[in-house]
Amino acid sequence: MLVTTDYTKKKTVLIATVIKQKINKQYKEEIYELNSLAETLGAIVIKKFIQKIKYKNPKTFIGKGKIEEIKSFIIVNNIKLVIFNDNLSPSQFKNIEKILTSEVVDRTKVILDIFSKRANTSYAKAQIKLAQYKYALSKLPKLWTHLEKQRGGIGFRGPGESEIETDRRNIRKSIKKLNQKIKLIDKQMNTQRKHRKNIIRISLVGYTNVGKSTLMNILSKAKVYIENKFFSTVDTTVRQITIKKQRFILSDTVGFINNLPAQLIDSFKSTLSEIKESDLLIHVIDLTKHNFIKDITYVENILLEIGIKKNIIIKVFNKIDILSELNPKPSIRNKKYINNILFISALQKEYIKFLKEKIYAFTKHINKKTNEIRIF
């Protein structure tokens, strides 16, 4: 059972909680990110509510005073949708929706809905549906609340425990079938990879909306879909490129995001196997973001989590055209970064020539049999 949320042109409020120790700029970026996620799905964000907390309220997540303030705003402004930046428990969903009388979704649901909307290939669709079913399983009591509202009517009888258990069994059956389908596709894709095992493989990785697809188009002269929104594509795109008469396979992979749902990390380990099979990773970073160092750390942690063991990584700091003056922070000029960083503008095609030269230099002496870990 998958409940679809319609975000299009819905008047929306965002709710985020902030641990008191967080610095001002850090939580502002988190709110901006949630705002971008909502707008990606077509929501119209009217207001953002932020509450600094020490502990999460087990019943409503946020404090009683804040939720009453939000309720008043919702009534006056006819708000239809409420998005929490944090993940909510089924009981919190139920309690909050009862108070606010508006549809409530959490950050995980928003990200899953974006992925579902953007997926094009049967493989990506299967992976995302698997993640959605896992999410639905954890939120089943909340889904029944939605069904009660949808069915409604005089004399409607509320669903019993046995009906919830029936749905739980059906979801588990769907999960089992999807796992089998994904294993079959994985097997087919592994066979395809073996046919190109003698070609050096490169993957573009990075946080979402950092310019990977733009760079992919420049390096491959392809026409990969580009949009200035989070997760403009969630399918791995593969193209062949040539640098100095050397052929390469270049892959543009799905972007990462902070607090990526656990369901997606598990489901996309297979999708990201293209990264694991690569000889070179180009980690694209948005230099204009205040907290890009945090993005770097997050992406590197995900790479380690999915089992990256023998790749060379080049860090490419993108969007220098937006900066009035290039002034790399001291942490970037650290000795360990000297040989494997570049500053470019994918949009303006600045310093792409140097990137190609670095790709060629780094892959010239690749020994695919080595197990050496070379993450700089």
N, C-alpha and C positions, 0 to 999 in steps of 0.2 A: 504494500500500500504506500504510494508516494503522493503526498499532498503538494500540489503546485501553488506557488505564491505568485500573484501578479503584481509586479512593481511599477508597471508603466504608468507614468503621470500621477502616481499616488502621492498625496501630500504626506510627508514622512518626517519623523523626528528620530534623531540618533541619541543613544544613551551610552555613556562610557563611564567607567569607574577608574579612578587613579589612585594607586598606592602613594601615600603622602611623601615617600622618599623620592619619587620620580621628579626629574627636573622639568621645568615648564615646557621647553622646546620638545622634549621627548614625547610627552603625552599629546602635544599639539599635532605632531606628525602622525600619531596613532589615530587621532580623530580625523585628520585629513585623509588618511588611508581608508577609513571606514566610509567617509563621505564619497570618495572615488568609487568604492565598491558599489555603493547604493546607486550612484548616478550611472554606472556602467549598465545596470539593469533597468534604467529609465525612471527611477524614483526621483521625486522632487523634494529635496531636503529643505525643510522650513526652518528647523532649529536644532541645535546640538545642546544636550544637557550633560553636564560633567559633574560628578561628585567624587570628592576625595574621601576615601574610606580606609579604615584599619582592618575591618572584617566584613565579609559578605553576609548579608542578611539571608538566612536559610530559607525564608518564606518568599521574599520579593527581591532578593539580591541587593537592591539599593535601600536606603533608609525610608522610613515612613513619611517624613516631611517632604523629601524629594519626589516620591512617587505621587503624593497629593498635588504637588506643584505641577508635575507633568500632566496629571489628570485634568487639571483646570485648563492648561494650555491646549490640550487635545480637544476638549469640549468647545472652547471658544473658536478654535481655528479649524475645526472639522478634520482632524488628522485621521488618516486611514491606516497608517502603518507605523510600527515602532520597531526600530532595529537596535539591538544591544550589541555592543562591541565584545562582550564576554559570552561564553557558552552558558546556557541556562539548563537547569534540571527540569524534568517534566513537571514537578510540583511547582517550581518557580514560574514556568510558563503559564500554568493553570491559574495561579494566584494573581499574576500580573495582568493577564488578559481579563480576568474577572473585574479587577479594579479599573483598568484603563478602557475597557470595552472597545479596544482596537486590536487588529491582528498584530501579533508579536513574533518576530523572528530573531535569531541570534546570528553572530558573525559566520559560524560554520555553515548554516543554512544558506546564507547569501553567497558564499564562495562556491558551495555545491551547485547552486542555481546558475551562477555564472558559467561554471564549467559545463553544465548540462546544455546551456544555450549555445556555447561556442563549439562544442564537439562536432566534428564532421565525419570522421572515420568510424567504422563499426567497432574498431578496437578501442578508441577513446570513449565512445558511447557506452561500451560494455564496462569499461573501467569506472566511469562516472556513475553509472547506474548501480554498480556494486557498492560504491561509496555511499550513494543515496540510501540504499537498502540498509546498510549498516547504521547509518544515522537514524533512519526511521525506526529501526529496532530499539535503539536507545531512547527514543522519544515517543514510544507507542501510546502511552496514556494521553499525551498532548494531542496526538493525531485523532484520537477518539473524541476529544473535546471539539475539534474542528468539524468532525463528521456530525456531531450532535447539532452544531449550528447550521450546517448545510442541509440536513434532513429536516430538523425542526418540526413545527406543526403541532396541532392539537392532538393530544393522546399519544405523542411519540414516546416510546419506551427507551430509556437509556441503555446503552450496551452493557451486557454483563461481563463478568470476568472471563467466562468461557469463550465469548466472542473475541476478546483481546488475545486470548491464548491461541485461537484459531488463526488470527492475523499473524501472530508471532511465528507460528509454524509455517504459514505460507511465505512469509518473508525469508525465513531460513531456507526454505526450498528454493526460492528465487536466488538467494546468495549462492547456494550450492551449484545451481545450473550456470550462473554467471562465472563462477570460479572454473568450472569445467570448460566453458567456452573460451575463457581467457587463456587457459593452459594450452588449448588447441592452437589458438592464434600465436601464442608465444613460440610454440614448436615450429610453426610455419615461418615466423619471422627469424628464428635462429637459423633455419635452413637458408633463408635469403642472405643473412649476414655472412654465412660461410662462403657463398659465391663471390663475395667481395672482400675476402679476408686479406688479400694481397694489396689492397688499396689502403693508404693511410687515412684514418678517420678522425674528423675534427667535430667537436660539438660546441655550440654556443650555449652557455648557461648564465644564469643571473636572476636577480630579483625581477618581478613583473614590471613591465612598462619602462625598461631601461634602454630600449633601442635595439634589442637583439634581431628582431625581424627586419628592421631597416638595414642593419649591418649584413644580414643574410642576403638581402636583395642586391646590395652593392657587390659583395664578394662573389655571388653566383649569377648575377645578372638575371635573377628570377623575379617573379612578381608575387611574392608572399604577401598575404593580406596584412595591412597595417592600419591600426587605429589608435589614437591617443587615449586608450582606455586600458584598465587592468585586464589581463588575460584576453587580449584581442584574438589570440589563438591558443588552443590547448592541445593541438595535434602536433606530433613531431614531424617536421618537414625535412626531407632529405634531398639534397641536390649535389651534383658533381661540379667541382671547380678545378681550374688549372692555374698553377703558379710556376712560372719558369719551366714550362713543359712537364711539370710534375702534377699528376692527377691526385685529387683528394675527394673524399666523401664528406660533405659538410651537413651537419644536422642542426636545426633550430629547435630547441626543446622548450617545453612549457616553463613559464616563469615561476619562481618561488615567491612566497609571501609570508610575512611573520604570522605565527600561530596558524600555519597551514593545518587544516583538519587532519586528525590522525587517520581518519578513514581514507583520505586522499593519499597520504604518505604511503600507507600500506598498498593501496590499489595501484598507485603509479610507480611502484618499484619496478614492475615489468616494463612499463612505458619508458622509464628512465634507463632501461638497460642499454639503450643506445649510447648513453653517457659512459656507462661502465665499459663498453666495448671500444671506446674512443682512445686514440693514441695521444690526442692533444685536446685540452679544454680551453676555450676562450671565455673567461669570466668577465662579462660585460657589467660595468658599474656606472650608475648615474652620479656623476661628479657634482651635480647641482643640489643633490639632497643634503640637508644638514647632517643627517645621521647615517651617511653612507658606510661608515666603518662598521656600524651595527649590521647593515645589510650584508656586507662582506662576510662577517662572522657567521651570520645565520645561514647563508648559502653554503659556506664551507662545512658547517655542521651537518647540513642535510646531505651533502656529498659523502661525508664520512658515514652517515647513517645508512645510506643505500649501498655502501660497500665499495666506494672508490679506493683503489689500491695502487694503481700503477700508471697514473696519468701525470703528464706535465701540464701545468696551468699557467696561462698568460692572463694577467689582469689588464683589462682594457677600460680605462676611465673615459666614458663617453659624455657628450653634450658640452664640450669646451666652448662651442660657439655661443652658448647662453651666458657663459661667465664673462664679465667685463675684463677680468684679469685672471690669468691662470696662476694660482698660488697654492700649490699642493701642500697639504698639512704635513708636519714633521713625521707623522706615523707612516706616511706613504714613502717618504724619502729614506726610510729605514734600509739598512744595508741588504736585508734579505729580499727586498723588492727591486733592487737596482737593475737586474738583468731581465726581469720579466714583467715590466709594466709599460704601457703606452697610453698617451692621451690623444683622443681622436674626437672628431665630430662625424658620426655616421650620416647625419642629415645633410651636412655640407660637404661630405666626402673629404674632410681634412685628415691628412696623415694616414690614409688608407694604404698608400704605397709602403709606408714603414711597417704597417701591420702585416702586409703580405710578405715582406722581407723577413720579418721575425718568425712568421709561421714556417716559411721555407727553412730558415736557419735552425729552428727548434726541431723540425721533423726530419732533417737531412740525415741524421745519424740514429734514427729510432731503431731500436732493436726490439721487435715485438715479443721476443722470448724472455725478455728481462722481467723480473718481478720487483724491481726496485721501486720504492715509493718516492716520487719526486713532486711533492706538492710544496710550492714555495710560499 
